[in-house]
């Protein structure tokens, strides 16, 4: 009899999650940088815009492009798809948790993933990190099923979802490695694994073919992404350790500790029978958790809290188990157990509704300046180029690294305008001395990314020939003159 109750609870939670994500997304009047890049890639696939950012994986733009072809371009499509894909991830975590442990733990793990602060912040947005976790979770779900029943079809589905995870975000290819390690651990690795490899390659082939046809290199996209990451100084693990309480929150770290202590208890009580324990799925969760921490800290070169998101899959599963252990303990001590999950869910939901809108702000100046650029005739460069490309529908290029390169591009590519914003990720010279306008910039709230001042400059054509012979310091050149300042 508990089966219908669990299904009803899951369905209610998923509907609530989607509506919450959609509501939070509606608070963002201007989509984020990566979201705009995926949207514009999707418009290109639909044939509506000649723009493609090659280092982006294919799956998210493909999903957007198909919807644009069917329904026409409207920003409502990505605003629905982002929350929908994140809701799918919650379902996938439930399925994996149910397969490893039980249905109740699966629901707990999904709930915990939903309420992790960074998940709340990023899941409503059109980003690839959260959907990739869902696809990885589904691939691991079929691996775990195969380990239990040896059905060859499960290996086919494992390969398909591993490939989709890869096409959503390149790190998703690690699903194959994790599945391989887990099957070795379970002594289930055999020729059926070749079916996973074949299905992975069949689903991924269009991606490699697209790269080859358009660039002459089947792995061009991945090579571009790797080159971009190599331009930065590698991160250090202490950056994430210092923010551990912000990332995972103290209550969830306590649940993680409970699960780990329970695992040690099982090992102590049955040292010779560890591999046949029902809870040995915990090892798989630890594998997921540890692998992604290791991978992202060792290879990713950008410091941002959102790059730790892939660790949330194993973390949520472990915390879900910890919460079940806690509830079972309460059940033995008091009758409060039946009310505790619902009470906590209500408290967390009310807190989310009250607090989250403060962190979902947008920079409407992007829209205003984009509409202004649309009235001009000429190509543009800007460090915030995705925003202006999207809202002006003009060719907007990434800002050159030096002033000399900017002047050279004006002659080579016909750059006519330059747009600078007081934006945290711009080069230091952009706000200190470039164009001698540092007094026009105001400091901004770097957490929300909102800008204080936007300055549009027009190339006056006063610099020709050898760039460095006109003046010793070309930064003081009057080649660009202020045209418009917002606000």
N, C-alpha and C positions, 0 to 999 in steps of 0.2 A: 503493500500500500504506500510506502513512502516515495515510490517512484514518481507518481503524478505530482506530488507536492514539490519535489525537487525540480521537475520540469517547469512547473508554474513559477517557482521562485527564479529560476534561470531566465525564463522568458521575460518576466517583469523587470528583472535587473538589466537585461540587454536593451529593452525598450527605454528604460530610464537612462541608461548610459548614452544611447544614441541621441536622445532628446537633449541631454545635458551637454554633450559635445557640440551639437548643432547650435544650441543657445550660446555657448561660449564662443563658437566661431562667428556668430552673428555680431558679437561685440567688436570683432576685428574688422574695421572698415577697409583697411588696406592689408591684403595678404602679405605674408612674410617673404623674404628674399628667395629661399629655396622653393617655396610654394609657387611664386610667380615664375620661376625658371621651369618648373615642371608643367605649369599651365601653358606657357609659351611653347614648350616642346610638344605638348599635346595639340596645340593649335596648328603647329607645323605638320604634324602627322595627319591632321584633318584637312590640311591644304589651305588654311586660312592665314598663315603668316610665314614668311621666309626667315625663319630663325630656328636654330637648333644648338643647344649647348651639349657638346658631345661627351663630356665626362659624366653626364647623368645616366644612370641605369635606364633601361627601356620600359619596364613594366608599367610604372606609374604614368608616364606620358602616353603609353599605348592605351591604357584604360580611359584616360581623359580624352584622347583623340577619338576613340570609338564612340564615346558618349557625345562628343561634339558633332561627329558625323550624323548621329541618329537624331539628336535633339537641337542641333545648332549651338553656336557658342553663347553661353551665358555663365556668369560667374557663380550662379546657383549650383551648377554641376559640381565643381570642386568643393564647394561649401557643403554639399551633401555627401560626396564621395569620401572626403577626409574623415568625418565622424563615422561613416558607415564602415570604412576599412578598420578604424580603431575599435569599433564594436565587434567586428569579426575577430580581432586579436583577442578580445576578452573571451569570446566563445572558444577560440582555439586553446587558450590557456586552461579553460574549464575542461575541455576534452583531454588534454594532456594530463592535467592533475587527476582526472577521474581514472585514466588508464594506469597511471603510476600508483596512485593511492586508492581513492574512492571518490564517488560523486560529491560528497559533502566537502571533502578537501578541495576538489576541483572548483567548487563555487567559492570557497574561502580564498583560494589563490587568485581567482579572477577578481574578486572584490578588492583584495589587497593591491593588486596591480592597478586597478582603477583609481584608488585613493593615494597612490604614491604621488607626492607633489609635482615632480617633474613630468609624470605621465599626464596629470591634469592639465599642465601648461601646454604640452606639445601634442597630445592626442587629438584635440579639435582641429589642428592645423593640417594643411595638405603637405605632410612630410612623409618620408619613406621609412623612417626608423621604426615607428610603432607597427605599421603593417608588416614589415619584415619580420618582426618578432612573432606575429601571428602565423606567418608562413613557416617559420622555423619550428614553432610549436606543433603545427600540423605534421611536419616531416618527422619530428621526433615521436609524435603520437603513433604513426604507422610503423616506425622502427620498434617501438615498445610492443605494439600488437604482434609484429612478426616474431619478436623474441619469445612470445608466449604461445602462439599457435602455428608458427612456421608456414603461414599462407603466403605463397609467392606473390600474389597480387598486392600485398602490403608493401613489398619492396618496390613495385612499380609506382605506387602512390607516394612512397617515400622519395623516390627520384624526381617525380613531378613537382612535389611541393618544395624540395630542396632547390630545384631549378628556378621555380617561381620566386623563392626567397633570394636567390642570386640575382635574378632580373629586377627585383625590387631594390636591392642594395647589395653591392658586390660581396660584402662580408657574409651574406647568406649562403655562399658556397661552402662555408665552414660546416653547414649541416651534414654534408657528406662525410667529413672527417669525424664529426661527433658521432654520427651513426655507425661508422666503421669501428671506432673505439668501443662504443657500447656493445656492438655485436661480438667483438672480440672478448669483452668482459663477460658476456653471457654465453660464450662458446657457441654462438649461432652464426658465425661468419662462414658462408659457403658460396657456391656458384650463383645462388639467387641474388647476391649483391650485384652481379653483373647486370641484372635487370634494372636495378636502380641507376647504375651508370648509364645504361642505354637510354632510359626514359629521361634522365637529366639532360643528356646531350641532345635528344630529339626536341625537347621543349626549348632548349637554349639556342639551337641552330639558327633561328631567325635573327637573333641578336647578333651573332657572329657574322651572319651573311649581310645584314644591314651595314655593319662596320666595314666589311670587305668591299661591298659595292660602292659605298660613298666615300671611303677614305683609302682603300687599298690595303687596309690592315685589319684583320678580323678582331683584334683585341685593342683597337685604337682607343676606345672609350676608357678602358681600364688603365691604359698607359698614360693617358692625359690626367686622369684622377690621381694616379701615383706620383706623377711629376709635380702636380700642384701641391700635394701634401709634403713632398720632399723640399719645397721651398721654405718651409717653416722649421723653427727649432723644435725638436721633439719634446713632448710633454714629460713631466715628472709625476710619479705616482703620488707624491705628497700633496699635489694640487687637489686630488680627489679625496685623499685622506683627511685633509683639513676641512673639507666640505661634507664629510661623511654624515653628520647629523642632519644637514640640510637635504642631502640626497635621499637618505633612507629613513630618517626620523627615528627618535629613540624607541617609541612603542614597537615599530616593526623590527628594529634590531634586537629587541628583547624576544620577540617571537622567533627570530632566526636563531638566537642562542638556545632557546628551548628545544628547537628541532635538532640542533647539533648535539646538545647534551643527551637527548633521547637516542640519537644515533649511536653515541658512545656507549650508552647503557645496553643497547641491543648487541653491540659488538662484544662487550664485556660478558654478557650473559650467554652468548653463543658464538664463541670464536671460531669453532670448526664448521659452523653452518651459516656463515654470513651470506654466501652466495645464493642460498635457497630461501632466505628470509623474504617475506612479502614486501617489507619496507626497503628492499635493496634498490627500489626506484629512487631513493634518496641519493644514491651514488650518481645517478644520471643527472639529477638536479644540480648536484655539486659540480659535475662535469660541465654542464651548461654555464653555471655561474662562474666557475674558475676560468674556463676557456676564454670567455668574452672579456673578463677583466684583464687576463694576460694579453690577449690580442690587441685590445684597444690601447692599453698602456704601453705596449711595446712598439706599436706601429703608427698609431694615429698621432699627428703632429700639431693638432689644434687644441688649445685649452678652452673647453666649453663643457659645462655640466651635462649638456644633452648628449655628449658622446659616450656617456656611461650608461645610457638607456638600455643597450643590449644586455647588461647584467641583470636587468629587472625580471627576465623570464625565470631563471633559476631562483632568484631571490624571492619572487612572489610564490613559487611552488614551495620553497622551504618555509616561508612564513605561513602559508596556508596550512601546512602540516603542523607547524607550531601552534596555530590558532585552534586546530582540531584537538591537539593534545591538551591545550588549556581548557577547552570546552568539556572534554571528557573528564578532566579533573574536577571542574566545577560541578558536573553532573553527579559525581560521587559525593560531593560535599554539600550541595545545596540545589534547590530547584531553580535557581536563577539562570541556569544554563540555557533554558528554552527562550528566555527573553533577551539575553545578552547580545547575540548577533544582530537582532533587529534594532535594539536600542543604539548600539554602536553605529549601525548603518544610518539611522535617522540623524544622530548627532553629527556624523561626518558629512552627510549630505547637506544639512543646514549650514554647517561651517563653510562648505564649498560654495554654496549659493551666495553666502554673505561676502566671503573674502575674495573669491576668484575674479570677479569683475574688475577689481583694483589692478590686476596684473594683465588684463586683456585690453590694451590700449593700442591705438594706431596713429600713424603720422599722416594726417590728411594733407599736409603740404605736398606730399608726393603726387597726389591727384591734381592739386592746383598747378604745380609746376609742370606736370606732364601735359595738362591741357594747354598751358602756355606754349610749351615746346611744339605742340601740334600746329600752332599758328605760324611757326617759323619755317624757313626753308633751308635745310642743311643738316648734316650729320652732327651727332653730339657725342661727347665723352663725359663720363661721370663715374666716380667710385660706387655710386648707388645705381648703376646702369639698369638692373632688372626692373626697378620701379618706373623709371622714365621710359624705358623701352615699352613696358606694358601700357602705361597710361598715355603715351604720346603716339604709339605705333610708328615710331621713327627708328632709324638705325642709331642705336646708342651703344657705344663701345666702352669696354673697361678702360679706366683712366691709366695713361702711361705712367711708368715708374718715376720719370724725371721730367722736368720742365723742357729740357732739350728734346726729349722724345715726343713730348706733346707738340712742340713746334714743328718737328719733323713730320708728324702724322697729319698736321694741318695741310701740309703741302703734298704728302703722298696719297692720303685717303680723302682729302677734302673736308676735314673736320672744320666746322664753322662755329660751334658753341661748346663751352665747357660749363658743367654744373658742379658746384661744390656744396656739400652739406656739412654741418657740424655733426659728424658721425664718428662713433668711437673707433671703428676699424680702419679709418682712413690713415694714410701715412702721416707721420708726425708733421712733415713739412706742409701738409695740406691745411692745417689749422694754425700753424705758427707763422709762416712767412709767405706761403705761396700766394701770388697776386697781391701781396701787401695788404691783405684784408683781414688780418687776425682780429682787429677791433670790431669787425662786424659779426663775429661768431659768438654765440652764447653757449654755455655749458648745458648739457642735456642729461636726462635721466637715462643712463646707459642700460638699465635693466629692461625698460620697455622699448628702448631703441628710438624714442621719439626725438625728432630733430628740432632745433631752435631756429636756425636760419638757413635758407637756401639762397645761394648766389649764382646767377646765370651770367656768363661772360661770353662776349662775342669776339671772334678773331678779327682783328682790324687789318691784317695783311701787311703790317709794317715791317715784318722780319722776313727777309728773303736770302737765298744763297747760303753761304756758310753761317751757321747759326751762332757760333761762338765769337765771331769777329765783330759783331755789331757793338757789343758791350762786354766788358770782362765778366759781369755778373748778369746772366740772362734772366735770372729770377726777377730782376728789376725792370725787365723789358715791358714796354707798353703794348705788346703784341695782342694782348687780350684786355678788353675794357669792360667794366661792369655794365650790364644791360638791365637786369631785374633782380631785386632782392625780395624774398618772402620769408617771414612776414615783414 
